Amino acid sequence: MVAVGLFIRVEVKPDKVSEFEAKLKTVVDIVRAEGLAAAWFGLRTGPTSFAIFDVFANDEDRQAHLAANFEALRSIGAELFVGEPVVDHIDVSAAMLRGE
């Protein structure tokens, strides 16, 4: 069961969209190997707007994941993002995950 999550929004420089999308696709394997997220999504929400949405069983896993990965996101942001990532800590009210 998932209880908490992260919704991280970023605005990408128009000439860096393809580069950021490629980076998102490589992150899946890193998150899978880390083993903390129950589900992880890289989302495109507009022409240059993206979000990362992931959910966790508990706040400890969420905080560990954020601590391990947020600085890497910020470091690529200096080159690719218009501004700082916006991080929302969310509580999951209801969820449906296949296999649960």
C-alpha positions in Angstrom: 0.0 0.0 0.0 1.2 3.5 -0.7 0.7 6.3 1.8 2.8 9.3 0.6 4.3 10.7 -2.5 6.2 13.5 -4.3 5.0 15.7 -7.1 7.9 17.6 -8.5 7.3 20.2 -11.3 10.0 21.6 -13.5 9.9 24.1 -16.4 12.5 23.2 -19.1 14.2 25.6 -21.4 12.6 25.3 -24.8 15.8 24.2 -26.5 16.5 21.5 -23.8 13.2 19.6 -23.9 14.5 16.6 -25.9 17.6 16.4 -23.6 15.4 16.4 -20.5 13.1 13.8 -21.8 16.1 11.5 -22.6 17.4 12.0 -19.0 14.0 11.1 -17.6 14.0 7.8 -19.4 17.4 6.9 -17.9 16.1 7.7 -14.3 13.7 4.8 -14.3 16.5 2.3 -13.9 18.1 4.3 -11.1 14.8 4.5 -9.2 14.1 0.8 -9.8 17.5 -0.1 -8.4 17.0 2.2 -5.4 13.9 0.2 -4.5 12.1 2.8 -2.4 9.4 4.0 -4.7 6.3 1.8 -5.2 5.6 3.7 -8.5 7.4 6.4 -10.4 6.3 8.5 -13.4 8.0 11.1 -15.6 5.3 13.2 -17.0 5.1 15.9 -19.7 2.3 18.3 -18.8 2.9 20.9 -21.4 5.3 21.9 -24.2 8.1 22.7 -21.8 6.5 21.6 -18.5 7.3 18.3 -16.8 6.6 16.6 -13.5 7.9 13.6 -11.6 5.3 11.8 -9.6 6.3 8.9 -7.3 4.7 7.2 -4.3 6.0 5.4 -1.3 4.8 3.1 1.5 5.9 5.6 4.2 7.5 9.0 4.9 10.9 7.4 5.7 11.2 6.0 2.2 10.0 9.2 0.6 12.6 11.3 2.6 15.4 8.8 1.8 14.5 8.9 -1.9 14.4 12.7 -1.9 17.7 13.0 0.0 19.4 10.6 -2.4 18.1 12.2 -5.7 17.1 15.8 -5.3 20.6 17.3 -5.6 21.1 15.4 -8.8 17.9 16.9 -10.2 18.9 20.4 -9.1 22.4 20.0 -10.6 21.0 19.2 -14.1 18.5 22.0 -13.5 21.1 24.7 -13.8 21.6 23.8 -17.4 18.1 22.6 -18.4 15.5 24.3 -16.2 14.0 27.8 -16.3 13.8 27.9 -12.5 14.1 25.7 -9.4 12.1 22.5 -9.2 8.9 22.8 -7.2 8.5 19.9 -4.8 5.1 19.0 -3.3 4.9 16.4 -0.5 1.6 14.7 -0.9 -0.5 12.2 1.1 -2.2 9.5 -0.9 -5.9 9.4 0.0 -6.7 6.4 -2.3 -4.8 4.3 -4.8 -5.1 1.3 -7.1 -1.9 -0.6 -7.9 -2.1 -3.7 -9.9 -1.2 -6.7 -7.8 -2.5 -5.2 -4.5 
